[in-house]
Amino acid sequence: MKKTTNIALASAVTGLLALAGTAMTASTAVAAEGKEKCYGVVKAGKNDCATKTSSCAGTSKTDGQKDAFVMVPKGLCDRLVGGDKEAK
């Protein structure tokens, strides 16, 4: 029974590492496509990733939350009211 548990645990850890590698590759690909993070312009619940105060995408609590971002084409963030390229 213990051997089965160790195999299951090793498989789970391997899967998580593979998922993390995929996420890092995807974020690099997005950056290469001419996009940038724009903070402070997201509607509540529409953020793209985790923030200082929430654990995952789609969990921002308020409109215009300063640490929540959305990916936009390069140059667009500068033209949006309240848009900032760095979290506050």
C-alpha positions as CSV (number, residue, x, y, z in Angstrom):
1,M,0.0,0.0,0.0
2,K,2.8,2.4,0.8
3,K,4.5,1.8,-2.5
4,T,1.3,2.8,-4.4
5,T,1.0,6.0,-2.4
6,N,4.6,6.9,-3.2
7,I,4.0,6.3,-6.9
8,A,0.8,8.4,-6.8
9,L,2.6,11.2,-5.0
10,A,5.5,11.2,-7.5
11,S,3.0,11.3,-10.4
12,A,1.2,14.2,-8.9
13,V,4.4,16.2,-8.3
14,T,5.6,15.5,-11.9
15,G,2.2,16.7,-13.2
16,L,2.4,19.9,-11.3
17,L,6.0,20.6,-12.5
18,A,4.9,20.0,-16.1
19,L,2.0,22.3,-15.6
20,A,4.2,25.1,-14.2
21,G,6.6,24.7,-17.1
22,T,3.7,25.0,-19.6
23,A,2.4,28.2,-17.8
24,M,5.9,29.8,-17.9
25,T,6.2,28.9,-21.6
26,A,2.7,30.4,-22.3
27,S,3.5,33.6,-20.5
28,T,6.7,34.0,-22.5
29,A,4.8,33.4,-25.7
30,V,2.3,36.1,-24.8
31,A,5.1,38.5,-24.2
32,A,6.6,37.7,-27.6
33,E,3.2,38.4,-29.3
34,G,3.4,42.1,-28.4
35,K,1.3,42.1,-25.3
36,E,1.9,43.7,-21.9
37,K,0.3,43.6,-18.4
38,C,-1.9,46.6,-17.7
39,Y,-2.8,47.1,-14.0
40,G,-5.6,49.1,-12.5
41,V,-8.1,48.9,-15.4
42,V,-9.7,45.5,-14.8
43,K,-13.4,45.0,-13.9
44,A,-14.0,43.0,-10.7
45,G,-13.6,39.3,-11.4
46,K,-12.0,39.8,-14.8
47,N,-8.3,39.8,-13.9
48,D,-5.9,37.5,-15.8
49,C,-3.8,36.2,-13.0
50,A,-3.3,36.1,-9.2
51,T,-2.9,39.3,-7.3
52,K,-1.5,40.2,-3.9
53,T,-5.0,39.9,-2.4
54,S,-6.4,37.0,-4.5
55,S,-5.2,33.6,-5.4
56,C,-6.1,33.1,-9.1
57,A,-7.5,34.6,-12.3
58,G,-10.9,36.1,-12.2
59,T,-10.9,36.8,-8.4
60,S,-10.2,40.6,-8.2
61,K,-12.7,42.1,-5.7
62,T,-13.2,45.6,-7.1
63,D,-13.2,47.5,-10.4
64,G,-9.8,49.1,-11.1
65,Q,-8.0,47.1,-8.4
66,K,-4.4,48.4,-8.5
67,D,-2.7,45.0,-8.2
68,A,-4.9,43.2,-10.8
69,F,-3.9,43.1,-14.4
70,V,-5.2,42.2,-17.8
71,M,-3.0,41.5,-20.9
72,V,-3.4,44.1,-23.6
73,P,-1.6,44.9,-26.9
74,K,1.6,46.9,-26.3
75,G,1.0,50.6,-26.1
76,L,-2.7,50.3,-25.2
77,C,-2.2,50.5,-21.4
78,D,-0.7,54.0,-21.7
79,R,-3.9,55.2,-23.4
80,L,-6.3,53.8,-20.8
81,V,-7.5,55.9,-17.9
82,G,-5.9,54.5,-14.7
83,G,-3.7,52.1,-16.7
84,D,-0.3,51.4,-15.3
85,K,2.4,48.9,-16.3
86,E,3.4,48.3,-12.7
87,A,1.3,47.0,-9.7
88,K,0.6,49.6,-7.0
